Amino acid sequence: MKKITGLLLVVLTTKVVLCADVSSGLTPQLAGERLVVRFMATTNNDPAVLVNFKGPFRLADFPSGSVLNGVRLRQVGTNELLLGAGDREVMLEAQGFPGWTALLGSNDQLRCAVDLRKVLIDLETPSNNAAAVRLDFHDGGWASMGPGSTARYDYFKDKSYYLSGRGKVYGEEADGLKRNLSEFFVPLTGGPLKKVGSGKYTRWQRLTPLTEVACGGKLGETLEIYVGPQKIMLERHLPQTVELPNGTVVELAQNPQNLFLEWKIKKGFCRFWVSGFDCWHAYGLTDQEAAMAWNTVQGAVDLANYTSTNVFKPNLEALVRIANRFSVSVSPGVTFQYANVFNCITYTGNSIGGDASIYDPNSGTVTKVLQSVTTFKGGMPMASVNAPLNSVKLEWGDQKTLNVSGSPGDFKVPKDSKKIFEGGNSSQMQVGFNPGGQIDFESISSDFKINLAPLKDWQVNLKEGDKVTFQYEWQTGVFYGIADPGNTSPVTFQTPEGFTPQVYPGGVITIIGGTEGSILSKTFGTVVFYEGGGTGGAFGETVSGGTFPPFGTPIPWGGPGPVYDPTFVPPRVEQPPVTVSGK
């Protein structure tokens, strides 16, 4: 038997009976026992398998595939395995990816490719699978891959990771945030908890692989760029490569012909933004490359997606975020042009080389950006903005009167009172301002989009007939959202970063916002606490910590930030048990 070196072990476990044709040297298993099969990817593409820790058996010796204890195995590419389950489910594990598993249902298939150099796993499920493949991660997060789906698990040196997906892929992060994965949403992320701060300001923060890339300066001249904590001065004719301790590798260069800033992510999960312009930012993943051009005076940014079309599907499209709310999917070979007209959400959009697509989370619609300049308001062309949007804003800065304004009209609710209002678009709502400062908002007729003055760029979506209670502690900056136990559907909160935690009937969400004067006044981001069933403790920042922007320019509240002063780490605020899944 040939000696195998430089191995990556992939473990398969199943409860089936050993097939006789490849059982030489193996002990037959009884039905119901767990069989351990290891797939060993190698640096020279000579993968092998171990069966119950015996072998290895080179897959090259079975060019037409093999059947081991009822599990069908066949090499279909470079360190790429096609796995078929028998009449029992199969568990797939990978050495080098601790805590990662894939559970495959009986009689289903899974294609798995391991890249040892980039430390990632690409997965694909055929459309005729009967059940979803469940993925579990070392920090407690999980995901589900339905039939006809693809996913990439990208693992980093600090044990953080991201999962990108296309098709029917959804999951839940370790801190309870439910996620759908598509070209319009950032990947699911996770990692170990890390203690930050000192003394009474010590707290836990979950690591993620997200790296902030802040760009400043005039194109064609020397640019000042921060890649995570590293600052570089990028000259026009001098490309640079930045490597970070977690394994992130980014190549940067100024194109001398068109003056675009070109970037290529050899490995990483990066957010690119322009210093002093908080209407726009873009995300890039491993194997993606693109080019950016900007004019902050005119409020314009172009993004050209240069990613090769043979890159694995979940990492093909570049993702642009507008006003921290609307998502633009930019396919390879397409340039998306954004120009601010009135404010961040009133803009012109244009695509070159193909169509881009804008997703509006308010309506759930996808709009094509055609190869002609179109004016948009939010996620829809201006010509389409005729549908009633019952949007209201609540302000109570003096803590004596609640001001309600928006599409239904403008109203006032004095403290210690409750009123029913009928507005335009067939809307009706009951609003109460309690003596303790709590605000009760009940939708009698129509769905409502609620914006709260203390939480800039946050949004609350309330269905007709449901009720939610808000409370904001002005001294500490702590905000509570409580879904009424009698609600018929979840209350959806949308974060500035585009995440949408849902608060089920009877559930509570607690948010610590970074508004001026709050305990997080030295940060530019938000912290959201999630606790399940009152058991408490799990929390994480909606964005990871970063560095100060180029030229010391402060980022406006709600910008792509997350800039913070490492000498000031806010404390964990005492709070009642909080849940996003109901009491």
C-alpha positions, 0 to 999 in steps of 0.5 A: 500500500502506498504511503499517504502524506500531507493528509486532510482527514474527512470522517464519514459515519453511517449505520449500514452493513459492510459491502462484500466487494471491498471488505478485504481486511475489514471487520463486517459490521452489524446493522445498526452499528456506526461505521467510521469512514475517513476521506483523506484529501492530499496535496498531490490529489491522491485521496484515500479512504479509511474504513473503521480506521483501517486502510488507507484505500486509495480511490485511484484503485477504484476508478469507477467508484467503490461501495464501503458498507453501503456508502458509495464513494467516487473521486470526481475531481481534485480532492473532490468526492461524490458521496452517496448514502445507502439506507442510513444517514451519513455523517461527514466530518473533516479533520482540519475543520474542527466541529464542522459536520454535514449530515446526509439523509439516506439515499441522498448524495453530496458533492464535497471538494476540499481545498487544502491551500485555501482551507475551505470546503465546497458543497453541492446537493443534487436537485433530486435529494429527498431531504436537506443536508444539515451543517453544524459548526464548532460554535453552535451555529448551523445551516441547512442545504436543501436540494439543488443548493451550493455552499462554501465553508471558509475557515480561518486561522483564528477559528472564525468562519463564514458560510456562503450559499445559493439555492435553499440555504438557511441557518442560525448563527451561534447567538441565535440570529436566523439567516437566509443565504443568497446573493442578496445577503452577507454570509453566515459567520461565526467563531469562538468567543474572545474576552475583551476589555479589562476589569469591570469593563470585561465582556465577551465578543464573538470572532468573525472573519469580517475585515473592514477595508476603508479607502480614502484619498483621490483616485490617481494619487496616493491612497490611504487604505486601512485593511483591518488594523493595517494601514497602507499608502497605495501609490498609483504604480505600486500594487500591494498585498496585505496579509492578516493574522487570521489568514486574510489575504487581499491584493490592492492596486490602482489601475493606471489607465482608468484610475480604478482601485482594483482588489482581489481577495485571495482569502477573506471576507471583506467590507469595502467602503469610502471614508466620509461616504456612508451611503454605500459599501460592498462585500467581497469573498474568497476568490472574488475580484473587483474594481471601485471608483468614487467621487464623494463630492458627487456622491457617486461610486462605481463597482465592476465585478471582475470575478471569473465565472468559473469561481464556485457559485456562492462566491460569484456575485459581488454584493453592494449595500445602499443606505445599510438597507437595500442590497444590489447583486452584481454579477461577474462582468457587470459594473453597477453605478450608484449616484446620490440624488437627494439622500442615500435612498434616492439615487440613480442606478445604472448597470454596464455589461449586464443587469444588476438586481436590487432587493428591497427588504420592505416589499420583498421584491427584486428589481432589475437595474437595466443598462440605462440610468434609472432613478430609484427611491429605496429599492424601487424605480421612482415610477413604481413608488405609488404603492401605499407605504404606511411608514411612521416615525416615533420621536419623544426626545422631550420625554413628555410628548410622543410625535408620530409622523409619516404616511398616515399623517402627523399626530401627537400623543401626550404622556399618560394617554392612548389614542387611535388614529386614522390616516391615509392609505386605509391605515388605523393604529392605536398608540399609547405613551405610558407614565413609565415611558413605554410606548404601545403601538398596535396596528388595527388596520394595515401593516406598518414600517416603524422608525424610532428616533433613538435608533437611527437606521433601524426599522421595525415591521409590524403586521396588521392586528399585531402589537409591540411595546418599545422602551428606551432608557435615555440615561444608558442608551438601552432599548427594549422591544417587546412583542405582544403575546397575542400577536399572530406573527413575529415582529421583524427588526431590521438592523443597519447592517441588513440583518432581520432578527424576528421577535416572536409573540411574547419575546423581547429584544434588547439593543444597546445603541451608540447614540451620543450620550449613551454608554457606547458613545465612543463606538460607531456601531451597535451591540445586540443582545440575544438570549434564548428562553431566558437562559441568557448570556449569548450576545454579539456585535452586529459588526466586528471591531475595526480601526479608525478611518483614513485621515481620522475622519469620523464615521457618521452614526449608522455608517459602515463603521465599527470603529471603537476606542480599545481603551473603552470597552462598554460593560454588559448592562444588567437586563431581564431575560431576553429571547427572540423565540418567545417566552 
